[in-house]
Amino acid sequence: MKLNYKRTILIGLAFLTISAFWQMYDNVIPLILKNTFGLGETVTGVIMAADNVLALFLLPIFGALSDKVKTPIGRRMPFILGGTALAFVFIMLLPFADHTENLILFVVGLFVLLLAMGTYRSPAVALMPDLTPKVLRSKANAIINLMGAVGGVFTLIMIKILVGKGDRPNYYPLFTAVGILMVVGVIVLFFTIKENKLRKEVGVESEAEIEEDVSDDAKVSGPLPKDVKKSLIFILMSVAFWFIAYNAVTTAFSRYATHVWGLEGGGYADCLMIATVAAIISYIPIGAISSKIGRKKTIQIGIVLLGSCFLVAALYPTYHVTMVIFFAIIGFAWAAIGVNSYPMVVEMSKAGDVGKYTGLYYTFSMAAQVITPILSGALLEHVSYRTLFPYSVTFCVLAFITMSQVKHGDSKPIPKKDILENLDVDD
């Protein structure tokens, strides 16, 4: 059985548009809140955390709802089409609110926009496993991740090209470019992917597979041993700590780069683009490293590199071109952590509890991304912008300490049969 690459790429258009939007959201919205509306860093952090707060509620609700819906165009497609259409309207409203300095319009528009994105994010992600045979989903997820990376890089390039200099550049071109990409991507998806037809072609798992799953469930029962539970708690703490560290930088970097390093316009996009591309390139060597030394050591190497680069960045008084080298290392480090952390959590689970432990992983990672924009924002506002990187270094140290206490869930993953499978990453 071979993967249909063309079909998978087309399915990945949904994730591409989502990634393009979030890249713009993380980089541009904080600048507008600060420079146009004069909001403090703490309030800005609260607003920036809103997407993760909403995600905690919306993603499972609309994911489950799309499981039950049946329409002539499919289960997921109505949410993808409707969510994108609504999102486009409010994406175009935001630069107008920015231009007219209408804070109420901006905040209300942003809230509705986040609601719109929340309604179709889970259905869009679920479309790939729906339309891909189980044995091919690892390869397919690699394609989806690549499509998401393309969306993120597209936005960074647009920021670099379309955002002018000064505290209040004209954001209409950037928002228009991202909005058009989202609409065109979803239109192409709709006309090329016939969800109901493909769902029938792919079919469902055989009765033998279902019986095998049931027998696996029956083989395991009871609580986790105390030592395994201890390792689970420590790795979940580690997940929270490194997300607190990394997300603080990604959320505040555009403001830090303009305020502290004096970069103008979309100049800060260079560093983020380097980190993104470096992460993509790193997946294959990281897979090889993990298969040699194990997942835990690979994660610890990633944490050390991440914290070290944040420490170096804190020492730069102004921006220097050599900073891109450290952001390339940051991309590698974050990939080393991301490739290996989720599998370690799942390996501690019972055979019938994978979904439960997946939920625990995402609960801790998303809760961290709710906390950190607010906490780091308060430090930026009330202490100094210079606290950003030391703040992240501190949580990298905490992550390394808690990770050192993890004694279970480690393994040396079997090398991938296909190079592409190294890009199958759970973020």
C-alpha positions as CSV (number, residue, x, y, z in Angstrom):
1,M,0.0,0.0,0.0
2,K,1.4,3.4,-1.0
3,L,0.6,6.8,0.2
4,N,-1.2,9.1,-2.2
5,Y,1.2,12.1,-2.0
6,K,-0.9,14.4,-4.1
7,R,-4.0,13.8,-2.1
8,T,-2.2,14.2,1.2
9,I,-0.6,17.5,0.1
10,L,-4.1,18.8,-0.8
11,I,-5.5,17.7,2.6
12,G,-2.5,19.5,4.2
13,L,-3.7,22.8,2.7
14,A,-6.1,23.1,5.7
15,F,-3.2,22.9,8.2
16,L,-1.1,25.2,6.0
17,T,-3.7,28.0,6.3
18,I,-4.0,27.4,10.0
19,S,-0.2,27.6,10.5
20,A,0.0,30.8,8.4
21,F,-2.6,32.5,10.6
22,W,-1.0,31.6,13.9
23,Q,2.4,32.8,12.7
24,M,0.8,36.2,12.0
25,Y,-1.2,36.1,15.3
26,D,1.9,35.5,17.5
27,N,4.1,38.1,15.8
28,V,1.8,41.0,14.8
29,I,-1.1,41.1,17.2
30,P,1.2,41.9,20.2
31,L,2.8,44.8,18.3
32,I,-0.6,46.3,17.5
33,L,-1.8,46.0,21.1
34,K,1.3,47.7,22.3
35,N,2.0,50.4,19.6
36,T,-1.5,51.3,18.5
37,F,-3.5,50.9,21.6
38,G,-0.8,51.4,24.2
39,L,-1.7,48.4,26.2
40,G,0.7,47.2,28.9
41,E,2.6,43.9,28.5
42,T,0.5,42.2,31.2
43,V,-2.8,43.0,29.5
44,T,-1.2,42.1,26.1
45,G,-0.2,38.8,27.6
46,V,-3.7,38.1,28.8
47,I,-5.1,38.8,25.3
48,M,-2.4,36.6,23.7
49,A,-3.2,33.8,26.1
50,A,-6.9,33.9,25.0
51,D,-6.4,31.6,22.0
52,N,-5.0,28.8,24.2
53,V,-7.8,29.3,26.8
54,L,-10.4,29.1,24.1
55,A,-8.6,26.1,22.5
56,L,-8.9,24.1,25.8
57,F,-12.6,24.3,25.4
58,L,-13.3,24.6,21.7
59,L,-10.9,22.0,20.2
60,P,-12.4,19.0,22.0
61,I,-16.0,20.3,21.5
62,F,-15.8,20.9,17.8
63,G,-13.6,17.9,17.2
64,A,-16.3,15.7,18.8
65,L,-19.1,17.6,17.0
66,S,-17.5,17.0,13.6
67,D,-17.3,13.3,14.4
68,K,-21.1,13.2,14.6
69,V,-22.1,15.5,11.7
70,K,-23.1,14.0,8.4
71,T,-23.6,16.3,5.4
72,P,-23.4,15.9,1.5
73,I,-19.9,17.5,1.6
74,G,-18.6,15.5,4.6
75,R,-18.2,15.7,8.3
76,R,-15.1,18.0,8.5
77,M,-15.6,20.1,5.4
78,P,-18.5,22.2,6.7
79,F,-16.5,23.3,9.7
80,I,-13.4,24.1,7.6
81,L,-15.4,26.1,5.0
82,G,-17.5,28.0,7.6
83,G,-14.7,28.6,10.0
84,T,-12.4,29.9,7.2
85,A,-15.1,32.2,5.8
86,L,-15.8,33.7,9.1
87,A,-12.1,34.0,10.0
88,F,-11.4,35.9,6.7
89,V,-14.0,38.5,7.4
90,F,-12.6,39.3,10.8
91,I,-9.0,39.0,9.6
92,M,-9.7,41.9,7.3
93,L,-11.5,43.8,10.1
94,L,-8.4,43.9,12.4
95,P,-6.2,46.2,10.3
96,F,-9.2,48.5,9.9
97,A,-9.6,48.6,13.7
98,D,-5.9,49.2,14.0
99,H,-5.9,52.0,11.4
100,T,-8.9,53.8,13.1
101,E,-7.5,53.1,16.6
102,N,-10.8,51.5,17.7
103,L,-9.8,49.2,20.6
104,I,-13.3,47.9,21.2
105,L,-13.7,46.9,17.6
106,F,-10.2,45.3,17.6
107,V,-10.8,43.2,20.8
108,V,-14.3,42.1,19.8
109,G,-13.1,41.3,16.2
110,L,-10.1,39.3,17.6
111,F,-12.3,37.4,20.0
112,V,-14.7,36.3,17.2
113,L,-11.7,35.5,15.0
114,L,-10.3,33.2,17.6
115,L,-13.7,31.6,18.0
116,A,-13.8,31.0,14.2
117,M,-10.3,29.5,14.2
118,G,-11.3,27.2,17.1
119,T,-14.3,25.9,15.3
120,Y,-12.4,24.3,12.5
121,R,-8.9,23.6,13.9
122,S,-9.7,20.1,15.2
123,P,-11.9,19.1,12.2
124,A,-9.1,20.2,9.8
125,V,-6.5,18.2,11.7
126,A,-8.8,15.2,11.8
127,L,-9.3,15.2,8.0
128,M,-6.0,13.5,7.4
129,P,-6.5,10.4,9.6
130,D,-10.1,10.2,8.2
131,L,-8.9,9.9,4.6
132,T,-5.6,8.0,5.1
133,P,-5.2,4.3,5.8
134,K,-3.9,3.6,9.4
135,V,-0.6,2.1,8.2
136,L,0.2,5.2,6.2
137,R,-0.7,7.9,8.7
138,S,2.9,8.4,9.9
139,K,4.1,9.3,6.4
140,A,0.9,11.4,5.9
141,N,1.4,13.3,9.1
142,A,5.0,14.1,8.0
143,I,3.5,15.7,4.8
144,I,1.0,17.6,7.0
145,N,3.8,19.0,9.2
146,L,5.7,20.1,6.1
147,M,2.6,21.9,4.8
148,G,2.2,23.6,8.2
149,A,5.8,24.7,8.1
150,V,5.3,26.1,4.6
151,G,2.3,28.2,5.9
152,G,4.4,29.5,8.7
153,V,7.4,30.4,6.5
154,F,5.0,32.1,4.0
155,T,3.7,34.4,6.7
156,L,7.3,35.2,7.9
157,I,8.3,36.1,4.3
158,M,5.2,38.3,4.0
159,I,6.1,40.0,7.2
160,K,9.6,40.7,5.9
161,I,8.3,42.0,2.6
162,L,5.0,43.8,3.4
163,V,5.5,45.3,6.9
164,G,7.0,48.8,6.7
165,K,9.1,50.5,9.3
166,G,8.0,52.6,12.2
167,D,5.9,51.8,15.3
168,R,2.6,51.8,13.3
169,P,3.2,50.3,9.8
170,N,0.3,49.6,7.5
171,Y,-0.8,46.0,8.2
172,Y,-3.5,45.8,5.4
173,P,-1.1,44.2,2.9
174,L,0.0,41.5,5.3
175,F,-3.5,40.6,6.6
176,T,-4.8,40.6,3.1
177,A,-2.0,38.2,1.9
178,V,-2.6,35.8,4.8
179,G,-6.4,36.0,4.4
180,I,-6.2,35.4,0.7
181,L,-3.9,32.4,1.2
182,M,-6.4,30.9,3.7
183,V,-9.4,31.4,1.3
184,V,-7.6,30.1,-1.8
185,G,-6.1,27.1,0.1
186,V,-9.5,26.0,1.5
187,I,-11.2,26.5,-1.9
188,V,-8.7,24.3,-3.6
189,L,-9.1,21.8,-0.8
190,F,-12.9,21.8,-1.2
191,F,-12.9,21.2,-5.0
192,T,-10.1,18.6,-5.0
193,I,-10.9,16.5,-1.9
194,K,-14.3,14.8,-1.9
195,E,-14.5,13.8,1.7
196,N,-17.4,11.4,1.6
197,K,-16.2,9.6,-1.4
198,L,-12.6,9.2,-0.1
199,R,-13.9,8.1,3.3
200,K,-15.6,5.2,1.6
201,E,-12.5,4.3,-0.4
202,V,-10.3,4.3,2.7
203,G,-12.8,2.2,4.7
204,V,-12.6,1.4,8.4
205,E,-10.3,-0.9,10.4
206,S,-10.9,-4.6,9.8
207,E,-12.7,-6.6,12.5
208,A,-9.4,-8.4,13.2
209,E,-7.7,-5.1,14.1
210,I,-10.6,-4.1,16.3
211,E,-10.5,-7.4,18.1
212,E,-6.8,-7.1,18.6
213,D,-7.3,-3.6,20.2
214,V,-9.9,-5.0,22.5
215,S,-7.7,-7.9,23.5
216,D,-4.9,-5.5,24.3
217,D,-7.3,-3.5,26.5
218,A,-8.2,-6.6,28.3
219,K,-4.6,-7.5,29.0
220,V,-3.9,-4.4,31.0
221,S,-5.7,-3.0,34.0
222,G,-5.2,-1.3,37.3
223,P,-3.2,1.9,38.2
224,L,0.3,2.7,37.1
225,P,3.1,1.5,39.4
226,K,4.3,4.3,41.8
227,D,7.7,4.6,40.1
228,V,6.1,5.0,36.7
229,K,3.6,7.5,38.0
230,K,6.4,9.5,39.4
231,S,8.2,9.6,36.1
232,L,4.9,10.6,34.4
233,I,4.5,13.5,36.8
234,F,8.0,14.7,36.2
235,I,7.9,14.5,32.4
236,L,4.5,16.4,32.4
237,M,6.2,19.1,34.6
238,S,9.0,19.2,32.1
239,V,6.6,19.6,29.2
240,A,5.0,22.6,31.0
241,F,8.4,24.1,31.8
242,W,9.8,24.0,28.3
243,F,6.6,25.3,26.8
244,I,6.6,28.2,29.3
245,A,10.2,28.9,28.2
246,Y,9.8,28.6,24.5
247,N,6.3,30.2,24.1
248,A,7.4,33.3,26.1
249,V,10.0,34.0,23.4
250,T,7.9,33.3,20.4
251,T,5.0,35.4,21.8
252,A,7.1,38.4,22.8
253,F,10.0,38.2,20.3
254,S,8.6,40.7,17.8
255,R,8.2,43.3,20.6
256,Y,11.6,42.5,22.1
257,A,13.4,42.7,18.8
258,T,11.9,46.1,18.0
259,H,12.2,47.6,21.5
260,V,15.5,46.2,22.7
261,W,17.4,45.4,19.5
262,G,16.0,48.2,17.4
263,L,14.8,46.2,14.5
264,E,12.2,47.9,12.3
265,G,9.4,46.7,10.2
266,G,9.5,42.9,9.7
267,G,13.2,42.6,10.4
268,Y,12.6,40.2,13.3
269,A,11.1,37.6,11.0
270,D,14.6,36.6,9.8
271,C,15.4,34.9,13.2
272,L,12.1,33.1,13.4
273,M,12.3,31.9,9.8
274,I,15.8,30.5,10.4
275,A,14.5,28.7,13.5
276,T,11.6,27.2,11.6
277,V,13.6,26.0,8.7
278,A,16.3,24.6,11.0
279,A,13.7,22.6,12.9
280,I,12.4,21.1,9.6
281,I,16.0,20.1,8.5
282,S,16.7,18.7,12.0
283,Y,14.0,16.1,12.1
284,I,16.0,13.5,10.2
285,P,19.3,13.8,12.1
286,I,17.4,14.0,15.4
287,G,15.6,10.7,14.5
288,A,19.1,9.2,14.0
289,I,20.4,10.6,17.3
290,S,17.4,9.4,19.2
291,S,17.8,5.8,17.8
292,K,21.4,5.8,19.1
293,I,21.3,7.4,22.5
294,G,17.6,7.3,23.4
295,R,14.8,9.8,23.7
296,K,15.6,11.1,27.2
297,K,19.2,12.1,26.5
298,T,18.1,13.7,23.2
299,I,15.6,15.8,25.0
300,Q,18.1,16.8,27.6
301,I,20.5,17.9,24.9
302,G,17.7,19.9,23.4
303,I,17.0,21.6,26.7
304,V,20.6,22.5,27.3
305,L,21.0,23.9,23.8
306,L,17.7,25.9,24.1
307,G,18.7,27.4,27.4
308,S,22.2,28.2,26.3
309,C,21.0,30.0,23.2
310,F,18.5,32.0,25.2
311,L,21.3,32.9,27.6
312,V,23.4,34.1,24.7
313,A,20.5,36.1,23.3
314,A,20.1,37.9,26.7
315,L,23.7,39.1,26.4
316,Y,23.3,40.7,23.0
317,P,22.8,44.5,23.7
318,T,21.7,45.0,20.0
319,Y,20.9,42.8,17.1
320,H,23.8,41.3,15.3
321,V,23.6,39.1,12.2
322,T,25.4,36.2,14.1
323,M,22.2,35.9,16.1
324,V,20.7,33.8,13.2
325,I,23.2,31.1,14.1
326,F,21.8,30.8,17.6
327,F,18.3,30.8,16.3
328,A,19.2,27.9,14.0
329,I,20.4,26.0,17.1
330,I,17.1,27.0,18.8
331,G,15.2,25.4,15.9
332,F,17.3,22.2,16.3
333,A,16.9,22.1,20.0
334,W,13.1,22.6,19.9
335,A,12.8,19.9,17.3
336,A,14.9,17.5,19.5
337,I,12.4,18.1,22.4
338,G,9.3,17.9,20.3
339,V,10.2,14.8,18.4
340,N,10.8,12.7,21.6
341,S,8.6,14.1,24.4
342,Y,5.2,13.0,23.3
343,P,6.3,9.4,22.6
344,M,7.8,9.2,26.0
345,V,4.5,10.1,27.6
346,V,2.6,7.6,25.6
347,E,5.1,4.8,26.3
348,M,4.2,5.1,30.0
349,S,0.6,4.5,29.3
350,K,-1.4,1.3,29.3
351,A,-2.3,0.0,25.9
352,G,-5.9,1.1,26.3
353,D,-5.1,4.6,27.7
354,V,-3.2,6.3,24.9
355,G,-5.9,8.8,24.4
356,K,-6.0,9.7,28.1
357,Y,-2.2,10.2,28.2
358,T,-2.3,12.2,24.9
359,G,-4.9,14.4,26.6
360,L,-2.6,14.9,29.6
361,Y,0.3,15.9,27.4
362,Y,-1.7,18.5,25.6
363,T,-3.3,19.8,28.8
364,F,0.1,20.5,30.3
365,S,1.5,22.0,27.1
366,M,-1.5,24.3,26.5
367,A,-1.9,25.3,30.1
368,A,1.7,26.4,30.0
369,Q,1.0,28.5,26.9
370,V,-1.9,30.2,28.8
371,I,0.3,31.0,31.8
372,T,3.5,32.2,30.1
373,P,2.3,35.2,28.0
374,I,0.7,36.7,31.2
375,L,3.6,35.9,33.5
376,S,6.4,37.0,31.1
377,G,4.3,40.0,30.0
378,A,4.1,41.2,33.6
379,L,7.9,41.0,33.9
380,L,8.3,42.8,30.6
381,E,6.0,45.6,31.8
382,H,6.9,46.0,35.4
383,V,10.6,45.0,35.4
384,S,12.3,45.2,32.0
385,Y,12.2,43.8,28.5
386,R,15.6,42.4,29.4
387,T,13.8,39.8,31.6
388,L,12.5,37.9,28.6
389,F,15.5,35.6,27.9
390,P,16.6,35.1,31.5
391,Y,12.9,34.1,32.3
392,S,13.1,31.5,29.6
393,V,16.5,30.3,30.7
394,T,15.1,29.8,34.2
395,F,12.4,27.5,33.0
396,C,14.8,25.6,30.8
397,V,16.9,24.9,33.9
398,L,13.7,23.7,35.7
399,A,12.8,21.5,32.8
400,F,16.3,19.9,32.8
401,I,16.0,19.2,36.6
402,T,12.6,17.6,36.3
403,M,13.5,15.7,33.2
404,S,16.5,14.2,35.0
405,Q,14.0,12.6,37.4
406,V,12.2,10.7,34.6
407,K,13.2,7.1,34.9
408,H,10.6,5.5,32.6
409,G,9.2,5.9,29.1
410,D,12.7,6.1,27.4
411,S,13.6,4.0,24.5
412,K,15.8,4.0,21.4
413,P,13.2,4.4,18.6
414,I,13.5,2.1,15.7
415,P,15.1,4.0,12.7
416,K,12.4,5.1,10.3
417,K,12.0,3.0,7.1
418,D,11.4,6.1,5.1
419,I,13.2,9.5,5.4
420,L,9.9,11.3,5.2
421,E,8.7,9.6,8.4
422,N,11.2,11.5,10.5
423,L,9.0,14.6,9.9
424,D,6.1,12.9,11.7
425,V,6.2,15.2,14.8
426,D,3.6,15.8,17.5
427,D,3.8,19.5,18.4
